[in-house]
Amino acid sequence: MGDVDQVVGAWTLDAAVKWLSHPRLQRYLDPAGQDLDLAMRLYQWNTATSAAAMVELAHLEVAMRNAYVRRISVKYPDWLSPTSKLWTRQIGNAKRRLNQQRANEITLSRLKEAERGLGPNKTPDRIVANTTLGLWCNLTDQHREPTIWTPLLSSAYPAGTKRGPLHRMALNVNKFRNRVAHHEPLFSKTTALGDRVREVRILHALLDSFSADRVFNDRLQRLVEECPVPGLVQWPKSLNRRSSGLLKA
């Protein structure tokens, strides 16, 4: 029995609207051809698929933040402090320096947010664990190229990895993570489930191909095959191979 077959009993429109609201329900009724029971099965499928996607996102997030912390800590062991030289280092003309300063201020504010609620035991490990994926993804933006990417983070990736394409993937993955966390439909063109999962797996493989291969599983593939509306989700065949294999595709 698949994840989407565990719903018992039929739905009424009033019950579905009470739970989901009209706008959210309509987003499932449309691809289901206005069939309420099919729409609710699709909603359950989306929930199960979101949970499976979040597992892969969590694996990547842990790999990314640990890889970045290792590289940053070598030169800036005090990087969690707002007074660390990492956050005052600026290179380039006045405009570039201003952009670097603004980017650093955003990162510092997010680090401060990560400390909140931790109580007196604000250890570095606990602070890092409480950060958002967006904090780490933004460390590879163009303003950080001379101060963070080139001297520090580029070594977390295979030689020759270009910052621009990698950063675009990271931004896509962060947006995908937010859509998953907010229970958005994964079958929409905005989400592009297959494309986003491919980027999640590529980034993980670039950072740590060993762990990427060992946490690989086919649950998402099986869920796509179980989608109550056939053909609704596109799933590239390349995703059926282990994560490191995507780097050779």
N, C-alpha and C positions, 0 to 999 in steps of 0.2 A: 504493500500500500504506500503511495507517495504522500508527500507532505500536504498536497492540496486536496487529498481525498478524505481528510479527517474531519470535515465539517458535517455535522449530523443535523438533518431536518432542513426544511425549506425556509426561505426568507420571505417576509412581507416587505413591501416598499417602506411602510412606516418604520418598521424595526431597523431596516438598513439605513434610512435617513437619520434616525435618532442616534445611531452609532457613529456614522461617518460624516453626515451633513450632505446636503444636496450637491454642492460643487464637487466634493471629493468622490461621491458615488458616481456622478456623471462621467468622471474621467475613466471609470471602469465600465460603465454601461455602454459608452460609445464603441470601444473595440469589441464588446461582447454582443453587439447588435441589439442593444436594449433588453437583452435577456437577463433578468435580475439574478437568477440562480447562477448563471455563468459568470456574471460580473462579480458576484461574491466569491466564487471559486477563484477568479482571477485575483481578487484582492488578497485572499489567503495565500495564493501562489507568490504574489509580490512580497508579502511579509516574510515567507520562508526564504525567498531568493535574497531579500535584503539582509537577512541574518547570515546567510552563507557568504555574501559579499563582504559584510562587515568583518568576518573572520579574516579574509584575505587582506583587507585594509589594515587590520590590527597587526598582522604579521609584518607588513611593509612599514608601518609607522614605527614599530619597535626597532626594526633593522635600520631605518633612516636616522632616528634620533641617536641611537647608540653609535652608529658610524660617524655621525657629525660630532658628537660629544668627544669621541676619541681624538679626532683630528684637531678640534679647537683646543682641547685641554692641554695638548702637548706644548703649545706656545702661550696659551692664556689660561693657566690653571684657575684663575680667579674670574673666569668669564661670566659667572652668574652674578657678579657684583656690578652695580651700575657705574662704579668707578673704574672698572677694568679698561685697560688701554684698547682692548678690542673695540669698544663702543665709541672711542674718541678718535680712532685712526681714520684719517681721511686722505684721499689721493685724487689729484686732478684739479681742474679749474674750479672757480667759485660755484658754478651751477652744480657740478658733479659732487662737490663737497657738501653742498646744501642737501642734495638728494640722499647722500649717504647718511647725513645727520638725521634726516627725517625718518629714513628706514630704520636706523638704529633706535630712535625714540619709540617707534612702534614695537620693535622687538622687546625693548626693555619694559614697556608697559604690559606686554603679554607675559613676560617672565614674572612681573610683579603680581599679575592676576593668578599665575600658577602657584604662588606662595600663599595666597589667601586660603584660609580654611584648613591649613596644615597644622595649626597650633604651634607649640614651641619646638617641635621636632622637624624643623625645616632643613632636612638634610639635602645635599645636592641630588641624590638619587630620587628622593620623593618629589622634589621640585620638577625635575626632568620628566618624571612619570605623570605629572599633572599638567604638562604643557599640551597645547593643541597641535594637530598635524600642520595647520596653517603656519605656525611659527617656523617650523623647519622648512617647509616648502618655500617660504619667502626669503630664506637665506641664500637662495641661488638666483635672485632677480638681478637684472642688469646693473643696478646701482651697487651691488655687493661684489661685482666681478673682481675689481682690483684689491679690495680689502679682505674679502672672505673666501670667494670662490677660488681664485687662482692660488693664493698662498696656503689655503687650508683645505677646503672641501673637495677640490678637484682630485685630490689623492684618494678620496673615498671611492672613486670610480675607475674603471679601466683606462689606461693611457689613451688619450685622444678623444675622450668623451667631450662633446661640445655642450657648453652651458645652456645656450639658447633652447635647443630642442628638448633637453632634459628638464629645463625649468617649465616649459609649456606642458610637458607631461605631468609634472608635479602639480601645477595649477589645476589641470583637468582632474587629476586624482583627488585633490582637495575638494573641488566642487562636487565630485561624485560622492565623496564621503559625506558631505553635508546633505546631499539629496537622500542618500540611504538613511542617514540618522533622522531625517525629518519625514520619513515614510512616503517619499514621493514615488510615483510609478517608474519602475525600471525599464518599462517597455517604450517609453517616450523617446523621440528622436533627440531630445535635449540630453537625456541620460546616456543613450548609446551604450547599453550594457556591455556588449562584446568588446567594443573599442576601449572602454574604460578599464575593464578587467585585464585586457592585454597590456595597458600602460602600467597598471598596478604590478603585474607580474614581471614586466621588463625592468621597472625600477628596482624591484626586490632582487632580481637576478643580477643586475649591475652592481648593487651594493653588497650582496652576499649570495652567490649562486648556490653554495652548499646548503644553506638553510632554505632557500627558495625551492630547491628541488625536493627537499625532505618534508616540507609542509604541503607540497602539491597534492591536490585531490580532485576528483572529478564530480564533486557534489553540484557545483554550479552547472556543469554540462548536463547532468541528469535532470536538474530542475528546469533548465531550458527545454529539454525534451518533453518534460511533463506539463509545459505551459498549457492551460486550458483552451487557449486560442492559438491553434497551430499557425506557425509562420509569423507570429507577432514580434518575436525577438530574433535578431540576426546573431549567429554565433560562429565566428571564423573557425575553420577546422584547425588552424594553427594553435588554438587554445587547448587542444586536446593532448598536446605534448607537454613535457615538463618545462618549467619556467625558463631554465637556461637555454632550452632549444629555441625559444623565441628570439634570442639574440642572433641566431644564425639564419632566421627566416628571411 
